[in-house]
Amino acid sequence: MYAMKRVCSPFKSELTFRLTTATSRAWKDGFFWKTRVPSGSKVSCTPGSIRAVISSDDKALEPSSKEASNKEVDETVLSSSSDKLGKGGIDVRAVITIRKKIKEKINDKIEDQWEYFVNGIGKGILIQLVSEEIDPETNSGKSVQASVRGWLPKPSNNEHIIEYAADFTVPFDFGNPGAVLVANLHGKEFYLMEIVVHGFDAGPIFFPANTWIHSSKDNPDSRIIFRNQAYLPSRTPPGIKDLRREDLLSLRGNGKGERKPHDRIYDYALYNDLGNPDKDDELARPVLGGEKWPYPRRCRTGRPPTKKDPKCETRIEKPHPVYVPRDETFEEIKRNTFSTGRLKALLHNLIPAIAATLSSSDIPFTCFSEIDKLYNDGFILKTEELSEIVQNPFLGNFMKRVLSVSERLLVYDIPAVIKRDRFAWLRDSEFARQTLAGVNPVNIEILKEFPILSKLDPAVYGPPESAITEELIEHELHGMSVEKAIEEKRLFILDYHDMLLPFIEKMNSLPGRKAYASRTVFFYDQTSILRPIVIELSLPPSPSSPCNKHVYIHGHDATAHWIWKLAKAHVCSNDAGVHQLVNHWLRTHACMETYLIATHRQLSAMHPIYKLLHPHTRYTLEINALARQSLINGGGIIEACFSPGKYAMEISSAAYKNMWRFDMEALPADLVRRGMAVEDPSMPCGVRLVIEDYPYASDGLLIWSAIKEYVESYVDHFYSEPNSVTSDIELQAWWNEIKNKGHFDKRSEPWWPKLDTKEDLSGILTTMIWIASGQHAAINFGQYPFGGNTRLSVPKDFIRALCM
């Protein structure tokens, strides 16, 4: 059995275990330890201060001579809460849960054994408990320190998760711990899942971490982990107020220097890393952010400037990672899932145009049946081509999941739309349906007034057949007047004219590009069917053609019929570009990045609003960094696959300048703005849809309502007192930073919501969560089903590459 002796004092205790074989078996079912502790090993708890981001006047606690009298007692070690009290203090134990890599190399396993040994002798991890109560001698939280010990970690049900323990003796008046400081003395980081402290009267106290703990060699400051308890700044326990403030300061950084992989610093920068002028002048791109090209800010990396353009930042190319704060990087499971999905987008579900680049044999699509073969039969890659792809550092790790090496066959999934109806892409009904239930259902709007009237001067606007006229519309309405159709809310428009016209000339100067600014008018007939009736394609005016517009309607002969199909293809091309550059990337990724950065910089991990937002913004920075690296960058996938080419991000910037408003990002407000809904206080969300069969809106309003209800109850719980919103200094700083730093180029706009009341806060939070969840899902997950076949769009625009 155990031969055990403990010397007990308020601040120092030594437990000496002498284990026999019988002892090991007897303790196998013990409460904490399931591992051997060698004879003579000591679990010591001493006061002291691990170097941490806390007040500079923090001092080690000094025990009184009376309390430090080393009285010996014989008792078991925390086998139950009833045995926790000694004459000199309370015995508590911190159980530390660490997650190891799922896929470990031999070197990693050897390093694990060394870490076990180092932890066993108390030289690997130091833990410091900080009380919620103030120590009058130090004017900061009371604290005690201990080392993690044990030759082997406690086994768990998951082989990748291990547990260690550290024992403390705390004085009776210590209070409850509010924070834990963790110092990693190993040479590399480890992933800390949680710390649970046992032994206090309140029961187990949880400290959720889910964070990487950097090595003290990289950063000597200890990490601060707060208790799983939400506190507004004014209600923070006095013992951890300094820690709350200093933890935020450590996350903001000083705005200088290049960020290192282990850093957890959140700061702002312009989009000045999309181009690569040092590699090729053709890859130079304008800096986004500023008066000429306004844009939201991104996370700062601090890389040095390029040689040719000091305003641009040097790029990091694959396979090297772009900096994001350490805890924003993908976890191992997420990284594997994301990489597999990305490969699927690049290969298995890739458009024929890109697939052709993987094979030296060209694939000219001379007829639609040849496109069908990609989905039904696939195509064979040559041996040398297959070898080259597998060896590619970006593709090689996942190639076997997509290709059969023996058959060397690449087959594409048939999109659901085509699988259901092979000729859906040809039909006007499907073309119209996708404006309401497709991948981009957020641009259709009601036609409130007719855009171009026949009575306008023909010398300026061209002859009637070169413009959309009321007579032309009425012909398609089978006799119903335009005024009557507008009054009954039966005319709708998909308008990409003003957004794209300033860029059409530049786009058409690119090789292989031909684009028009487009307007498409739809009629919602008495049978509740939406159908397109007129398409207008426009080029910029020229001296010889001041009205460079062409109008297309349904024809009765084969030529007119197929010209109508081509006009629809141009509309699909524009729709694909606006979807990806504006509605997807700008609104749900770039703008969300600013909210995330401000949340980490201004809201403590203890703040209830931080806890609410954090799950909805996780991984956003890593995804956006990957997008800057290979998706929206100069020469990237977006430029290669979409009609705007090298001017893609300029269009995104123009849309941000002319169209983006935070107050219009709320779903009900957006629907009302577009005329797709009218205000109706009797309805659950205060709006009534003009077209009832509008799946994006009808489903979206249900999700919006659920989010709103939850957020309002959450806010009511924490902000129950009058003026509690305006007096929350962290919250006010958070909202001011979003407006004045994250969206610096729009900081003076009058439409920014105020943040004075609970209702203001609930509205802001509901909008943010909606954008990150329901809105993003609606325009993201349908990318391959609606864009993975050439017949659903036009070349260079029919794939929504890299679902994010």
Buried (B, 14 or more C-beta within 10 A) or exposed (E): EBEBEBBBBBBBBBBBBBBEEEBBEEBEEEEBBBBBBEEEBBBBBBBBBBEBBBBEEBBBBEBEEEBEEEEEEEBEBBEEEEEBEBEBBBBBBBBBBBBBEEEEEEEEEEBBEEBBEBBBEBBBBBBBBBBBBBBEEBEBBBBBBBBBBBBBBBEEEEEBBBBBBBBBBBBEEBBBBBBBBBBBBBEEBBBBBBBBBBBBEEEEBEBBBBBBBBBBEBBEBBBBBBBEBBBBBEEBBBBBBBBBBBBBEBBBBEEEEEBEBBBBBBBBBBBBBBBBBBBEEEBBBBBBBBEEBBBBBBBBBBBEEBEEBEEBBBBBEEEEBBBBBBBBBBBBEEEBEBBBBBBBBBBBBBBBBBBBEBBEEEBEBEEEEEBBBBBEEBBBBEEEBBEBBBEEEBBEBBBEEBBEEEEBEBBBBBBBBBEEEEEBBEEBEBBBBBBBBBBBBBBBBBBEEBBBBBEBEEEEBBEBEBBBBBEBBBBBBEEBEBEEBBEEBBBBBBBBBEBBBBBBEBBBEBEEBEBBBBBBBBBBBEEEEBBBBBBBBBBBBEEEEEBBBBBBBBEEEEEEEEBBBEBBBBBBBBBBBBBBBBBBBBBBBBBBBBBBBBBBBBBBBBBBBBBBBBEBBBBBBBBBBBBBBBBBBBBBBBBBBBBBBBBBBBBBBBBBBEEBEBBBBBBBBBBBBBBBBBEEEEBEBBBBBBBEBBEBBBEBBEBBBEBBEBBBEBBEEBBEEEEBBBBBEBBBBBBBBBBBBBBBBBEEEEEBBEBEBBEBBBBBBBBBBBBBBBBBEBBBEBBBBBBBBBBBBBBBBBBBBBBB
